[in-house]
Structures are given as C-alpha cells and as structure tokens.
Amino acid sequence: MTHIASATRPVVELECKGIVMKQFSVLCSLAVLVSTGCKKSEDGAVHKKPTEGSSAASATESIELSISCGSVGKDYDVCKEGVEAWSKKTGHQAKVVSSPTSTSEKLAVAQQLLGAGASDIDVFSVDVIWPGILGSFLLDLKPYAKGAENEHFPALIANGTIDGKLVAMPWFIDAGLLYYRKDLLDKYHAQVPTTWAQLTETARTIQDAERKAGQKDLQGFVFQGKAYEGLTCNALEWIASYGGGTIVERDGKVSIDNPRAVAALDLAGSWFGTITPIGALNFEEEEARGVFQSGNAVFMRNWPYAWAMAQDPGSQIKDKVGVAALPRGDGDATRPAATLGGWELAVSKFSAHPAEAADLVMYLTSAAEQKRRAISGGYHPTLPSLYSDKDVLAASPFFANLADTFKSAVRRPSTVTGSKYNQVSSAFWNAVHGVLAKQKSAKDALAELATNIERLKGPKW
C-alpha cells in the first residue's frame, strides 16, 4: 500500500514482495511535492532562448533545478549519478525527484503540474508516447541542441518533434524482451521458445516438475498484468505477433476486433492459474522482476533494465539468465513483436531557468552519459554509434543482438490517435484486463472495445 508523503518526506518507500522501491506517490494537490507547495511561473511564458556564448556552465551564479526521474529498477540511482556529475561540472545544483512506478500515474502527475503552470519541476522524464500529449507545455530544445539531435536514431527525434519543435530529447530506448532461466532450460533439455504456444508448454513442463521436486513457489511465466500502460505494451505484443494489428492502424482504421487478436488474448487468458499467478493481475515491472529475480519464475517479459538487476552480485539468478526476442504467434503472417518503448527528457516551459535546464538535458542525453548508463545500468542508448562500442558490449554482450528488435519494434498508436491516445490505451488495457481476469471472453471484449474506440474517434482522429 502506498502512503501519502509528508512535507518532509517527498519520497516514500514501498515494499512489495520483498522489494523496496522508492516511489514518489503523488505531487501537489495529490500529495506534497515540496513543503512550499506548487509554485507557478511568474510570467507563465516561455523564457528567452540562449544567446551566443551563453550557457549554464558559464553562469556566474549557482542555481537549483528539479528533475523528475523514474523509479523502476535502477532508474532513480543511475539518474541521480548523472545529475550529480552535471552539477560538479557546472557548479549548479539539481534536486532529483522520484516519480510513480506506474507510467499512467506518472502521466497524470505531469499533466496536473504542467496544466497548472507549476514551476516546481524543470526537467521531466517523458515516455515516448507523451510528446503529442504534453508538447504544448514543453520548451523547444532545438536551439539548445545545436545539431546534437542528429546523432540519435532519426525515428526517436521525429517522435519528439511536434509541429516543428523538438520538445523531447531521446534518453534511452526500450523494447519488450523475453528473459529465461538458462539453468532450468538446460536441466530439462528445453529450447528457448520461439512461439507463444511453445513458451506455454515449456513453462508448464518445468514449473510442474520443479514443484514436484519441492520448489512450490515456482511460476512458469510472469509479466506486467496490471490494468495500466504496461499491459497495453504486453497485450500489443501478443496481438501484433499473431498478425492481429496494432489496435488502430496508421491510416486511422480501428482494427482491434479480428480473429487473430481474439486468438492471442484467448491464449494469454489461459495462462492465469496455470503458468502465471493470479496475483500477476496486479504486477507492474518491478513485481514481475521481483518474482523472477528471487528465482521463482522460468520466464519473464520485461524491459532491458532488468538485465543489469539480474546480474547484480547479490542476485539469486546471477549468471543463470538468458535474453531473447519475444515469441511469435502461431500460424501464417506471424512474427516476433516487441513494443517500442523508451524515455526522453523534456524541459517545462514554466521553468525559471530554461537555459540551465536545457543544458542538463543535453548532458544527460550525450554520448558519454549514455555510455555510462549503458554500462552501469543496462540502459539501451539512443545513439547508434554506442551499439558497436567495445566497453558497452563487454558490459552487456546481448546488446549486439538486439538491433533488429529495435528496428522492427511495434509502435503504439499514439501518433495517429494524438491527444486521444491515453483514452484509447486505457480502454484497451481495461478490456484486456477483463479477459485475463476471466470477466469476459476475448471475442466479446474486443467487439465492445472496437465500438468504444470508434466512439472516441468520432468523425476523425
């Protein structure tokens, strides 16, 4: 259970299945961000762009910024290390504020703060699907980037560009991955599954055998099953891998009500109570990782950050984990599908120190800092050049095999649905959750979902 933070403790600790996670429960009116409450920018307008020769590093007076980092895995700590390095370099200070682990809750917090014109947070970490939602509240970073944006994957720069303005700089890229216990697959002479049907059978075989041998808590497969954006990512992977489309296609057509999508959800619904615990209906990333890293799951779907956590010296599964592409569906027109994810950094247009905040963003998204994050935290860089860096590959050898995963990753329909994406995704994850909880059949749930999304669409997106 998450408790409301007091004025003197803006970051609370949440204990879930043995994992202690730093979570910033709610900001401003939802809870207390800072003891003085939310501060609104005095002019409420975008501040002046830098003039030639001006920069945060050359400022004569030290200022203090606030940056909202993530709270999943090593997010908070690795971000804080980078911020502290920037502070040492520039002489400025930056307060690192943790945020909710749920992406849906984090978006709601950002919308409330930015919508109120609050200046408490200067730099926000934003999901790749948010620029279209938050763009009007964010600073154009192109004058500060000075061409650095050209070093990143072009698709990510395009993703962060709204109406010609670069409102977000790529920080790290994500795609769903399959983690598996190498030792258990070797023990039972099993191959890494390439289809969801194979995963289902292999997970059941190993789980049942290990339980008979005394490991009563072993689960076959864990993932993000809670009704939130993480479930949208998982379910989109299942459906796209079956050739069932991407909910809403690039031409705006609502495609979710089709037999392939139904087949994918029918299979996923069969996992609960067999190879997946009922409790996974409330799992986010960290709950799934906690079960897997404690040695109690054969397979796990998660993001790349989980690799570094699994390889920690104190990890119970250190050197016992393999990583592979997610499986594909059965039948024709199927393929492995991983949802494209990742995070970017953006500056609030209400920041009292826009030049310094932009300088912090450029530092944190630079090649040197992304290399450090890749080595120490397992974060996938947004700069293609780092995927051939020998130091990065020495720390995470499997990086070299994931280029195709990123290139073929499935995009959520955030661009085509624009400002309505959050409503579309919410309708989708709730419909899927109902199927997994056995409240509705996949056929009925998707038919109803398609009607609801068409209603959201109206005459056009």
N, C-alpha and C positions, 0 to 999 in steps of 0.2 A: 504494500500500500504506500502511495506517495503522500507525504505530509506537506502542508503549506510551509514555505520557508519563512523564517522570521527576518526582521530587518537586518539583523547582524549575521545571518547565515543564508546568503542568497543561493548557495549550493547545498543541496541535501544529498544524503546517501540513501540509496535504495537497495535493499538486499533481496535477491530473488534467486532461489535455488543455489545458494552458496556463493553468488557473485555479488560483489559490492560495486554498484555503478554510481558515478557522480551524475546526478540529474538536476537540472535547473527546472523546477516543477512548473512554474508559470511566471510571467512577467507582468509588471504594472498592476492593472486592476485585477488580474487573475491571481497575483501574489505580489510579493515585494521584490523589485529588482535591485534597487539601492535604497538606502534609508531616506533619501530625499524624494523618492518617487520619480515618475517620468518627467523629464524636462523637455519642453517644446522649444524648437529653434526660434530664436528671437525674430528672425525675418521670414522664416518658413520657406525660404527660396534657395535655389542652387547657388552655391558660393562661387567666387571667381575662379577661373581656370588658372593654372600656373603661368607665370610669365617666364621668359627666357632667363635661365640661370637660377630660378627659384626651385627649392626642393626641401623636403622635410629634413634632410641631412644637414642643410646649411642654415637651418633656422637658428636664431640667436637665443631663443627662449625654449625651454623644455615644455612640452605639452603632454597631456594624457589622453589616450584614446581608449575606447572599449571595443572589443571584438567578440562576437558570438561564435564559438567553436562548437564542434559536435561533442557527443557524449558516448558514442558507441566504441567499444574496444579501447584502443589507444588514442582515439581522436583528440581528447582534451589534452593529454600529456604531450603528445607529439606537436600539436598546435602551439601549446604554451612554450615549448622549447624554441620553436621558430620565432615566436613573438619576442621572446627574451633576447634572442640573437639580434633581431632588428633594433630593439631598444638599446643594446650595447653599441651597436653600430651608429645609431643616430643621436643618442642622448635623450630621446623621447621615451615616455612610458606608455604601456598599453595594458589595460586590465582585461584578462581573459574571462569571459562569462560562459559558463556551460549552458547547454540548452536541452530540451526534452529529447529522449532517445527516439520517440515516435516522430517520423517526418511529418505526419499530418498535424500533430500538436505543434511542432516547430513552425510550420507554415502559418498556423493560426496566430501564434505569438508574433511572428514577423508582420503579418497583416495588421494586427492590432496596434503595434508600435508605430509602424510606418503610416498607417491610416490616421493616427493621432498626431502625426508630425513630431513625434518624440525624438530627441537627440541623444538619448542615453547610449545607444549603440551606434558606433561609427561604421563598423565593418560587419557585415553579415555573411555567414556561410549559407549558400543557397543551393538547393537541389537543381539538377539540370532541367527539371520541368517547370521551374518557377520564374525564369526571366519574363515570360509572357504574362505572368500574373502580377509580378511586383515591379516590372520595368519602369512604370511611371514614377516610382518613388526612388529610383536609383540614379546615381551620378554616371554621366558618360565618361568612361575611363580611357577612351582613345587618345585624348590629348596628353594623358599621363603615361600611356604605354609606350609611345614613341617607337612604334614598329615591333615591339616585343611580342605582340599578339601573333605575328606571322610565324613564330617558332612553334606554335601549338597545333594540334590536329585541327585542320580547317573546319571540320564539322562542328567542333566544340565552340569555335569562335563564332560561327554562324548561329549556333544555338543561343549564344549570349548577346547577340546583336538584335536589338529591337528598334524598328523604324530608323535604321542607320546609326544607332547609338550602341556602343559597346558597354552594356550595363553590368556585365559579369565576366571575370577572367577565370579560365579553367584552372582548377586546383588539383584535382585527381579524378581519374576515370574509373568506373566500376562496370562490372557485368557479372551476372549470376554464375556461380561455379559449383561443381559437384565435388565435395570433399568425401574421402572414403578412408577406412581403416585398412591400410596395406597389410598389416599383420593378420587381420581376420580373413581378408580375401585369400591370402596365401594359405592360411590354415585350412580353409575349406576348398582350395583349388578353384576358386571362382575368378572369373574375368571381370574387369571393370565394365559395368553395363553401358550399352550404347542406346538402349531403348528404355522407355519408362516401364514396359512390361518386364524386361529383364531385371531392372532395378527392384521392382516389386517382388519378384520371385527370389532373387539373391538375398534381399533384405530379410524376407520371411524365413528362408532356409537357415541363415546364420543366426538370426535372432532366436529362433526356436531351439536350435542346437545349443547355443550358449546358455539360454535359460535353463535347459535341462541339465547343463553342466554346473549350474549354480549361480550364474550371473543374472539374477532375477530382474534387475533394472534395465537390462539392455533393450534398446529400441532399434528398430530397423532403419527408420528414416525420420529426420527432423528438419523443419524448415519454418518459415515465417507464416503462421496461420491465423494471426490476429486480424480483425477487421480494420485495416489501415493500409497506407500506401504500399507497405511491404508485401501485402497479399496481392495487390494489383500486379506487382512485379513477378511474383511467383506464378500466379494464375495465367498471366500473359505468356509466360514461357511455356507452360503446359499446352495452352491453346495454339500458340503460334507453331510449336513443334509438331502439332498434329495437322498443320495446314489450315487451321481454323481462323486465320486472320488476326487483326490487331484491334478488335473492338470497334473502332471507327477507322476506316481506311483514309489514305491521303487525299482522296477526292471528296471526302466528307460523308461517304456512304457508311451507314451503321450496319456492320457485318456480323455482329456477335451471335445472332440466332442462326446457327447452322449445325449440321450433324457432327462435324469434326470437333467443334467446340464442346458439344454435348458429350462426345466420347472421352475427351480429355478430362472433363470435370467428373464424369462417372468414375473413371479410374482413380482420380485424386480423392474422391469421396470414399472410395473403398479402403483407403489407407488407414483411416482413423479407427482405432480399436483393433487393428491388425498389426501393421508395422509402424504406425505413428500414434503416439499417446493422445488421448482426448484433450489433455492439457495443452497440446500444441495449438489449439484454437485460440489461445491467448499468447502465443510465442511471437516476440519480435526477434531481431537479430541476436541479441545477447542471450536471451533464454535458450534459443537453439544452440548457440555456441557453448553455453554452459553445460548442456547435456552432452554434447559431442566431446568437448574438451575434458570432461570428467570421465571419459571412457565409456559412456553409456549410450552410444549410437554407432551404427555401422556406417550410415551415410548421412550427409548434411548438405543442404543447399544454403549457401551464404555468399557474401561478397568477398573480394580479395583480402580485406583486412584480417580475416580470421586465420590466414596462413601464419602470419607473424605471431599471433597469440598462441596458436597450436605449437609453435616451435620455441616458445619461451622455456628457459631452463627448468622452471617449476611445473611445466605442463605434464599431465599424466600421459599424454599421447605424443610427446616429442619424438620425432623421427619415425612415427608409425602412420603418418598421414600422407595420402596421395591427393592430387588435384587433377580434375579432368573437365572436359566440356560437359555441359548438361546433356542428358539423353534426348533422343528424338522420339516422336510418336510412332505408332505402328501404321503400316500401310503405305500407299503411294503419296507423293507430294509432302513428305515429312522431312524434317531436318532438325538438327540441334538448334535451340533458340535460347539466347540469353538476353535478358532485358538490359538495355543500356542504362547505366546509372552514373553517378558521379556527383561531385560538388564543385561549386565555383565560389569565388569571393566577390562581393559587391559592396559599394560604399553608399550609405544612405545620403540622399540629397539634403537631409536635415542636419548632417554633421557640421559641427562648428569648426572642424579642421579638415576640410576635404583634401587639400594637397598632401598633408601628412598621412591621412587615411589611405589615399591612393598609393602613396609610397609604400605603405605597409603591405597593401595588396600586391604590388609589383614585386616586392621582396619575397613574399610567401609563395608566389607562383613562378618564381625564377627557376632556372635550370639547376642552380646549386642547391636551392632549398628543396626542390622536388627530388633531387638525387638523394639528399639526406633522408627525406621522408620515405623514399622507396626502400632504402637500406635499413633504417631503424624501425619503420612501421609497416612495411609491406604495401605501401600505397602505390597504385599504378600511376605513373606520370602522364601528363597530358602533352608531353613533348616527345615526338617520335625518336629523336636522337638518343634518348636515355634507354631505349629498349635494346641498344647494342653496347651500352656501357658495361665494361667488364666488372666493375665494382657492384653495380646493380644486379647483374646476372649471378655474381658469386653469392650474393645475399638471398636472392630468390630465383633459382635456376628455371622455374617453371614460367617465368615472365616471357621467355623467348618463345614459348609455345602458344601464347595467348593472343598474338597479334591478329590472327584470323577471327578469334572470338570477338574482339573489339570491332573489327571491320564489319562483321556480319550481325552485330548485336541488334536486337529488336527495339525500336523506339516506341515509347508510349505515345498515344495520340494527343500530345499536349500542344503541338503546333497547330494542327487542323482544328482543334476544339477551342483554342485560345483561352479566354478568360473563363470559359465554362468547363475547363479540364477537371478542376477539383470536384465539381459536381458529377461529372461523368465517372471519374475514378471512384468516388465514394459510392455511387450507385453500383458500380461493377464489383468492388470489394465486398459490399454488403450482400449482393446476390450470391457471389461465390462462397462467402462465409456461411450463408444459409444452406448451401448444398453440402459443404463439408460437415456442418453440424446436423445433417440429415433432417433439416426442417422442410426442404423442398427437393424435388427431383431436378436434375440438371436441365432437362428439357423444359419444364415449366418455369424454372428460374430465369433461363436465358430468353425465353419468349417474353416474359414480363419485363426483363431488363431492356430488351430491344425497344419495347414500347415506351419505356421511361426515357431512354436516351433520345428517341425520336422527338419526344415532347420537349426535352431540353434543347434540342437542335432548333426546333421551330422552322421557319422558312429557310434559314441558312445558319451556318456557324458564325 
